[in-house]
Amino acid sequence: MNGEHPGRLPRLRPDPADYPVAIVALLCTATPVMIAALVGDISAGLTASLGAFAAMYGAGRRALGTLAASASAAALLALGVTLGAASAGHPWLSVIVVAAFAATVTLYFEASQFGAPGPQLIVLACAAGTGLPPSNAVGHGLLVLATGVMSCLLVTALAVWRARTARSATSADPLWWPPTPAALLLAARTSAGVLVAGLLATASGLAHPYWAMVAAAGVLGQGSYAAVTDRRALQRIGGAIVGILLAAVVLSFDVPTALVGIALGMLQGLVVLVVARNYAVAVVIITAYAFLLSDSAEPASGLGELALAWIGQTAVGAVAAVAVARAVWPGLIERMVRSAVDDVRQSATLLAAGTTPTQHDMRRVQQRLKYLDRVVERAGGERRGVQLTIARLSPLIAAARATAVAALHGDQAAQPGADALVTHERNSMSHHTLPAPIEQFISSTNAADPAAFLEAFARDATLEDWGRVFHGQDGIARWNSTDNIGVQAHFDLVDLRPGTAPSTWIVTLAVSGNGYNGTGPMTFVLDGDRISSLVISG
């Protein structure tokens, strides 16, 4: 890491808006377990508790977006458990089923743009289903669906309450359909990683081979390029070790079943609070949850032996994911980039040729630009050979962006600054001329100077980070302490280009430190010498 204090543990201060969702996750996990304990069928309660994951997928959205995301998650969780249970008893078939399901879910998440926590928890549910009795596969799925519906209704009610009390929320992104080549590649890689991990784990004869598949899906599911997978694989193995030790401490005591349900609920709630902030910490909690869930459903005779098997399976899955991520042909990525460039230029040409461009035409160009940004960002994280191939396409990419900007400005192109904007678009890849507020945003973060950081923002500025919205300098200061300087973030400039609206800049930064690590675009809107809006969504 290149953070200012790489040896310091990350400070995790969740957004207060996440606490109600965490409470919903806790209640929806603990309630079915405790009810099942009372009626003497703890296995059914533990299975039903998997539906509580649905609560995590609607956080931070408007009511309809929350309903769509959490309801989709509930349905997918139930379907995954049903398919997994139906294939139980046939180890090799189970591997194929989970791999195919992982591809489908990854493709859905890419199209819907639901963001964190991504497909890994739903793949976990499918893989966990392979350990259930196959005789009642539909019944297992219905139990999960019932809890998922309860979670969905509660988080949707929270979203409605937030809207009534003017709490932060974000609108849903449009559906990307049919699947883009980038989405198909990510789904294929995730499926291949899960398949390879499952085959190796099953052949090894170790207990719980499904955890290798879960590990591979977690490493690959939200970014299968080398820059992400190498780091996540190490975090996955380290997090698994710590998480299993944490679960082993709980299991070393003779814990009543009702308290196990509460412990599982608390772990679910903690996942809500950290899953979008720190991948390594989230892995610790998810592993502890899964290990405790598995042992509670089928107590192991040798806890140490089971722990070693889980760690071994996690290592198998992580290594399989890294191998799949590096097995990429540069020519394939180059064709994807060229195709995205052609789509941008064609849509921009059609927009410019129209006598009365419609909002649909403009949105199409903007969406093609956003897709091009995503493809280029992911290509920049591939192994060195792919990066060199893509670097040769920089002039072509810059020209496509300039064409799109000119088309979007249309008859406003003659206004002051528009020609300069297009000219800068053609040259920004090499010059990186930063506006002063954005430069202050970067330099103050790297210098760990909170006062200078806040001075870069207007008093009424907003900051949106993957659906979580922070208002004013107080809100942004809170985000800074939990997600930026507070976790020793460090920024390196990768790309700078003007956006399609006036005073808008899209800046691609490589982020490192003790929190989020990765490369992605940030959209800045400036108001004079201050930042009035910042959206982090890539």
C-alpha positions in Angstrom: 0.0 0.0 0.0 1.1 3.5 -0.6 -0.9 5.1 2.2 0.6 7.6 4.6 0.5 5.1 7.5 0.5 1.6 6.0 1.0 -0.1 9.3 -2.0 1.4 11.0 -5.2 -0.6 11.2 -8.1 0.9 9.3 -10.6 3.1 11.3 -14.1 1.8 10.6 -16.7 4.5 11.3 -19.8 3.4 9.5 -22.3 6.0 8.1 -25.1 6.3 10.7 -27.6 5.8 7.9 -26.3 2.2 7.7 -27.2 1.3 11.3 -31.0 0.8 10.7 -30.2 -1.6 7.8 -27.7 -3.5 10.1 -30.5 -3.8 12.7 -32.8 -5.2 10.0 -30.1 -7.8 9.0 -29.6 -8.8 12.6 -33.3 -9.2 13.3 -33.9 -11.2 10.0 -31.0 -13.5 10.8 -31.7 -14.1 14.5 -35.5 -14.4 14.4 -35.8 -17.6 12.2 -33.0 -19.3 14.1 -34.6 -18.6 17.5 -38.1 -19.6 16.2 -36.6 -22.8 14.8 -34.8 -23.6 18.1 -38.2 -23.3 19.9 -39.8 -25.8 17.5 -36.8 -28.1 17.5 -35.7 -27.7 13.8 -32.5 -25.6 14.0 -31.4 -26.6 10.5 -34.5 -25.0 9.0 -33.8 -21.8 10.9 -30.2 -21.6 9.9 -31.2 -22.2 6.2 -33.9 -19.4 6.4 -31.4 -17.0 7.9 -29.6 -16.9 4.5 -32.4 -14.7 3.2 -31.4 -11.9 5.5 -28.6 -11.1 3.0 -31.3 -9.4 0.9 -31.3 -6.5 3.3 -27.8 -5.4 2.2 -28.7 -4.9 -1.4 -31.2 -2.1 -1.0 -29.2 0.2 1.3 -28.9 3.9 0.4 -31.4 3.9 -2.5 -34.7 5.5 -3.0 -37.8 3.4 -2.2 -38.3 1.9 -5.6 -34.6 1.2 -6.1 -34.5 -0.4 -2.6 -37.5 -2.6 -3.4 -36.0 -3.7 -6.8 -32.6 -4.4 -5.4 -33.6 -6.2 -2.2 -36.4 -8.2 -3.9 -34.1 -9.3 -6.7 -31.5 -10.4 -4.1 -34.2 -12.3 -2.1 -35.3 -14.1 -5.3 -31.7 -15.0 -6.3 -30.8 -16.2 -2.8 -33.8 -18.5 -2.8 -33.1 -19.7 -6.3 -29.4 -20.3 -5.4 -30.2 -22.4 -2.3 -32.8 -24.4 -4.3 -30.4 -25.2 -7.1 -27.6 -25.9 -4.7 -29.7 -28.3 -2.7 -31.1 -30.0 -5.8 -27.6 -30.9 -6.8 -26.5 -32.0 -3.3 -25.2 -35.6 -3.2 -23.5 -35.2 -6.6 -20.3 -33.4 -5.9 -19.2 -32.9 -9.6 -22.7 -31.8 -10.6 -22.8 -29.3 -7.7 -19.6 -27.7 -9.0 -21.1 -27.2 -12.4 -24.4 -25.8 -11.0 -22.6 -23.3 -8.7 -20.3 -22.2 -11.5 -23.2 -21.6 -13.9 -25.2 -19.8 -11.2 -22.2 -17.6 -10.5 -22.0 -16.6 -14.1 -25.7 -15.8 -14.3 -25.7 -13.7 -11.1 -22.5 -11.8 -12.1 -24.1 -11.0 -15.4 -27.3 -9.7 -13.6 -25.3 -7.5 -11.3 -23.3 -6.0 -14.1 -26.5 -5.3 -16.0 -28.4 -3.9 -13.0 -25.4 -1.9 -11.6 -26.5 -2.7 -8.1 -23.0 -2.4 -6.8 -21.8 -3.6 -3.4 -21.9 -6.2 -1.9 -22.0 -7.8 -5.4 -22.7 -11.4 -6.3 -20.5 -13.1 -3.8 -23.1 -13.5 -1.0 -25.6 -14.9 -3.4 -23.1 -17.4 -4.7 -22.3 -18.2 -1.0 -26.0 -19.1 -0.5 -26.0 -21.4 -3.6 -22.8 -23.1 -2.5 -24.1 -23.5 1.0 -27.2 -25.1 -0.5 -25.1 -28.0 -1.8 -24.7 -29.2 1.8 -28.4 -29.4 2.4 -30.6 -32.5 1.9 -31.7 -32.7 -1.7 -35.0 -34.3 -0.9 -36.6 -30.9 0.0 -34.7 -28.5 -2.2 -37.8 -26.4 -2.9 -38.7 -26.2 0.7 -35.2 -24.9 1.5 -35.6 -22.2 -1.1 -39.0 -21.2 0.2 -37.5 -20.8 3.7 -34.9 -18.4 2.3 -37.4 -16.6 0.3 -39.6 -16.0 3.3 -36.8 -14.3 5.2 -35.7 -12.5 2.1 -39.2 -11.0 1.7 -39.2 -9.9 5.3 -35.8 -8.2 4.8 -37.0 -6.6 1.6 -40.1 -5.1 3.2 -38.2 -3.8 6.2 -35.4 -2.1 4.2 -38.0 -0.7 1.8 -39.9 0.8 4.7 -36.6 2.4 5.9 -36.1 3.9 2.4 -39.6 5.4 2.6 -38.9 6.8 6.0 -35.6 8.3 4.8 -37.5 10.0 1.9 -40.0 11.5 4.4 -37.3 12.8 6.6 -35.0 14.0 3.8 -32.3 11.4 4.4 -29.8 10.7 1.7 -30.6 8.3 -1.1 -29.6 7.8 -4.7 -31.7 6.9 -7.8 -31.1 3.6 -9.5 -28.9 3.4 -12.6 -30.5 2.3 -15.9 -30.4 -1.3 -16.8 -27.6 -2.2 -19.2 -29.1 -4.8 -21.5 -28.2 -6.7 -23.6 -25.1 -7.6 -21.7 -22.0 -5.8 -22.8 -18.8 -7.6 -23.8 -17.1 -6.4 -20.6 -20.0 -7.9 -18.6 -19.8 -11.2 -20.5 -16.0 -11.4 -19.9 -16.5 -10.8 -16.1 -19.2 -13.4 -16.0 -17.1 -15.9 -17.9 -14.1 -15.3 -15.7 -16.1 -15.6 -12.5 -17.7 -18.8 -13.7 -14.3 -20.3 -14.9 -12.7 -19.4 -11.5 -15.6 -21.0 -9.6 -15.5 -24.1 -11.8 -11.7 -24.6 -11.5 -11.8 -24.0 -7.7 -14.7 -26.4 -7.3 -13.1 -29.1 -9.3 -9.8 -28.8 -7.5 -11.5 -28.7 -4.1 -13.7 -31.7 -4.8 -10.7 -33.7 -6.0 -8.7 -32.8 -2.9 -11.2 -34.7 -0.7 -11.2 -31.9 2.0 -14.3 -31.0 3.9 -16.6 -28.3 2.6 -15.3 -27.9 -1.0 -18.0 -25.3 -1.6 -15.9 -22.7 0.3 -13.3 -22.8 -2.5 -16.0 -21.8 -4.9 -17.2 -19.0 -2.7 -13.6 -17.7 -2.3 -13.1 -17.7 -6.1 -16.4 -15.8 -6.6 -15.5 -13.3 -4.0 -12.2 -12.6 -5.6 -13.5 -12.4 -9.1 -17.1 -11.2 -8.9 -16.7 -7.4 -8.9 -13.5 -7.0 -10.8 -11.6 -9.9 -12.5 -8.6 -7.9 -13.6 -5.2 -8.7 -12.2 -4.7 -5.5 -10.2 -7.8 -6.4 -8.1 -7.6 -10.2 -7.9 -4.0 -10.3 -6.7 -4.8 -8.1 -3.7 -8.2 -9.6 -3.0 -6.8 -13.2 -3.1 -4.3 -12.3 -0.3 -7.1 -10.5 1.7 -9.3 -13.5 1.2 -6.8 -16.0 2.6 -5.8 -13.7 5.5 -9.4 -12.8 6.3 -10.4 -16.5 6.3 -7.8 -17.3 8.8 -8.8 -14.5 11.2 -12.5 -15.2 10.6 -12.2 -18.9 11.4 -10.2 -18.1 14.6 -13.0 -15.7 15.6 -15.7 -18.4 15.0 -13.6 -21.0 16.8 -13.5 -18.8 19.9 -17.3 -18.7 19.9 -17.7 -22.4 19.3 -15.2 -23.3 22.1 -18.0 -22.4 24.5 -21.2 -24.3 25.0 -23.4 -21.6 23.4 -27.2 -22.1 23.5 -28.9 -22.2 20.1 -30.7 -18.9 20.7 -27.4 -17.2 21.3 -26.0 -18.7 18.2 -28.8 -17.0 16.3 -28.0 -13.7 17.9 -24.3 -14.1 17.1 -25.1 -14.8 13.5 -27.4 -11.8 13.4 -24.7 -9.6 14.8 -22.2 -10.8 12.2 -24.8 -10.1 9.5 -25.2 -6.6 10.9 -21.4 -6.0 10.9 -21.2 -7.1 7.3 -23.7 -4.4 6.4 -21.5 -1.8 8.1 -18.2 -2.8 6.5 -18.9 -4.6 3.2 -18.7 -1.4 1.1 -15.8 0.1 3.0 -13.2 -2.6 3.6 -13.0 -5.8 1.7 -10.5 -7.5 4.1 -12.6 -6.8 7.2 -15.8 -7.9 5.4 -14.1 -11.2 4.5 -13.2 -11.8 8.2 -16.9 -11.3 9.2 -18.4 -13.3 6.3 -16.0 -16.2 7.0 -16.8 -16.2 10.7 -20.6 -16.1 9.8 -20.3 -19.0 7.3 -18.1 -21.1 9.6 -20.4 -20.6 12.5 -23.5 -21.3 10.4 -21.9 -24.5 9.0 -20.9 -25.9 12.3 -24.2 -25.0 14.0 -26.1 -26.9 11.2 -23.7 -30.0 11.4 -21.4 -29.9 14.4 -17.9 -31.1 13.6 -16.1 -33.7 15.6 -12.8 -32.1 15.1 -12.9 -28.3 15.1 -9.2 -27.9 14.3 -9.4 -30.3 11.4 -12.4 -28.5 10.0 -10.7 -25.1 10.3 -7.6 -26.3 8.4 -9.9 -27.7 5.7 -11.6 -24.3 5.3 -8.4 -22.4 5.1 -7.1 -24.9 2.6 -10.2 -24.6 0.4 -10.0 -20.8 0.6 -6.4 -20.9 -0.6 -7.5 -23.2 -3.5 -10.2 -20.8 -4.5 -8.0 -17.7 -4.3 -5.2 -19.3 -6.3 -7.7 -20.5 -9.0 -9.2 -16.9 -9.2 -5.7 -15.4 -9.7 -4.8 -17.9 -12.4 -8.1 -17.3 -14.3 -7.7 -13.5 -14.0 -4.2 -13.7 -15.6 -5.2 -16.0 -18.4 -6.3 -13.3 -20.7 -5.4 -12.6 -24.3 -4.4 -9.0 -25.0 -6.1 -9.2 -28.4 -9.5 -9.8 -26.8 -9.2 -6.8 -24.5 -8.1 -4.7 -27.5 -11.1 -5.7 -29.5 -13.4 -4.8 -26.6 -11.8 -1.3 -26.3 -12.0 -0.8 -30.1 -15.6 -1.9 -30.1 -16.5 0.5 -27.2 -14.7 3.4 -29.1 -16.7 2.6 -32.3 -20.0 2.6 -30.3 -19.1 6.0 -28.9 -18.2 7.5 -32.2 -21.3 6.1 -34.0 -23.7 7.3 -31.3 -22.1 10.7 -31.3 -22.3 10.9 -35.1 -26.0 10.1 -35.0 -26.6 12.7 -32.3 -24.7 15.4 -34.3 -26.5 14.5 -37.5 -30.0 14.9 -36.0 -31.9 18.1 -36.6 -33.7 17.8 -33.2 -31.7 15.5 -30.9 -33.8 13.9 -28.2 -33.0 13.1 -24.6 -32.8 9.5 -25.6 -30.1 10.2 -28.2 -28.1 12.2 -25.6 -28.5 9.5 -22.9 -27.3 6.9 -25.4 -24.1 8.8 -26.0 -23.5 9.4 -22.3 -24.1 5.7 -21.6 -21.6 4.7 -24.4 -19.1 7.1 -22.9 -19.6 5.5 -19.4 -19.1 2.1 -20.8 -15.9 3.1 -22.6 -14.7 4.5 -19.3 -15.4 1.2 -17.6 -13.7 -0.9 -20.2 -10.6 1.4 -20.2 -10.5 1.4 -16.4 -10.6 -2.4 -16.2 -8.0 -2.8 -19.0 -5.7 -0.5 -17.0 -5.8 -3.1 -14.2 -4.9 -6.1 -16.4 -1.5 -7.7 -16.4 1.4 -5.7 -17.9 1.1 -7.1 -21.5 -2.5 -6.0 -21.8 -1.7 -2.6 -20.4 0.9 -2.0 -23.0 -1.5 -3.0 -25.8 -4.2 -0.6 -24.5 -1.7 2.2 -24.1 -1.2 2.3 -27.9 -5.0 3.0 -28.2 -4.9 6.2 -26.1 -5.1 8.6 -29.1 -8.1 6.6 -30.5 -9.8 6.7 -27.1 -9.2 10.4 -26.6 -10.5 11.2 -30.1 -13.7 9.2 -29.5 -14.3 11.1 -26.2 -13.7 14.4 -28.0 -16.2 13.5 -30.7 -18.8 12.6 -28.1 -18.3 15.8 -26.1 -18.6 17.9 -29.2 -21.9 16.1 -30.2 -23.4 16.5 -26.7 -22.7 20.2 -26.8 -24.4 20.4 -30.2 -25.3 24.0 -31.1 -23.7 25.2 -27.9 -20.3 24.4 -29.3 -19.9 28.0 -30.3 -20.3 29.1 -26.7 -17.1 30.3 -24.9 -15.0 27.4 -23.6 -16.7 24.6 -25.6 -14.0 24.5 -28.2 -11.4 24.5 -25.5 -13.2 21.7 -23.8 -13.1 19.5 -27.0 -9.4 20.4 -27.6 -8.5 19.6 -24.0 -10.4 16.3 -24.4 -8.1 15.3 -27.2 -5.0 16.1 -25.2 -5.9 15.4 -21.6 -4.5 11.8 -21.6 -1.0 13.2 -21.8 -1.2 16.7 -20.1 -3.3 16.0 -16.9 -3.9 19.7 -16.2 -5.8 19.6 -12.9 -8.3 22.3 -11.9 -7.2 23.8 -8.5 -10.0 22.3 -6.4 -9.4 18.8 -7.7 -5.6 19.2 -7.2 -6.3 20.3 -3.6 -8.6 17.2 -3.1 -5.8 14.9 -4.1 -2.9 16.7 -2.4 -4.7 17.2 0.9 -5.7 13.5 1.0 -2.1 12.4 0.3 -0.8 14.9 3.0 -3.4 13.6 5.5 -4.6 17.2 6.0 -8.4 17.2 6.8 -8.7 21.0 7.0 -7.3 21.5 3.6 -9.4 18.6 2.3 -12.7 20.3 3.5 -11.6 23.7 2.1 -11.7 22.2 -1.4 -15.5 21.7 -1.1 -18.3 24.3 -1.1 -20.4 24.6 2.1 -23.4 23.0 0.5 -21.5 20.4 -1.5 -22.6 16.8 -1.9 -20.5 13.6 -2.1 -22.0 10.3 -3.3 -19.9 7.1 -2.8 -21.6 4.1 -4.3 -25.1 5.1 -3.4 -24.2 6.7 0.0 -24.8 10.4 -0.1 -23.2 13.0 2.2 -24.4 16.5 2.4 -22.5 19.7 3.3 -19.1 19.9 4.9 -20.2 18.1 8.0 -21.3 15.1 6.0 -18.2 15.1 3.8 -16.0 15.4 6.9 -17.7 12.2 8.2 -16.9 10.4 4.9 -13.4 11.7 5.0 -12.8 10.2 8.5 -14.3 6.8 7.7 -13.4 6.3 4.0 -10.5 8.7 3.0 -7.9 10.3 5.3 -9.2 8.3 8.2 -8.1 5.1 6.5 -4.9 6.6 5.1 -6.0 6.8 1.5 -3.5 7.8 -1.1 -4.4 9.0 -4.7 -2.4 8.6 -7.8 -3.7 10.4 -10.9 -4.4 8.1 -13.9 -6.6 10.1 -16.2 -8.3 13.5 -16.4 -10.9 14.6 -18.9 -13.8 17.1 -19.1 -17.3 15.7 -18.6 -20.3 16.3 -20.9 -21.8 19.0 -18.7 -20.2 22.4 -18.0 -17.7 22.6 -15.1 -17.7 18.8 -14.9 -14.5 16.7 -14.8 -14.1 13.0 -14.8 -10.9 12.0 -12.9 -9.6 8.5 -12.8 -7.6 7.8 -9.6 -5.7 4.8 -8.3 -6.6 4.5 -4.7 -4.5 2.7 -2.1 -4.3 2.7 1.7 -6.0 0.8 4.5 -9.5 1.1 3.1 -10.7 0.7 -0.5 -7.9 -0.2 -2.9 -8.5 0.1 -6.7 -8.7 2.3 -9.7 -11.8 4.1 -10.9 -13.4 7.3 -12.1 -14.7 10.1 -9.9 -17.0 12.8 -11.3 -16.4 16.3 -10.0 -18.7 19.3 -10.6 -17.0 22.6 -9.8 -18.4 25.9 -8.6 -15.7 28.5 -9.1 -12.7 27.5 -6.9 -14.7 24.8 -4.9 -16.1 21.3 -5.5 -19.9 21.4 -5.5 -20.5 17.7 -6.2 -18.4 14.6 -6.2 -19.8 11.2 -7.4 -17.8 8.0 -6.9 -19.4 5.2 -8.8 -16.8 3.3 -10.7 
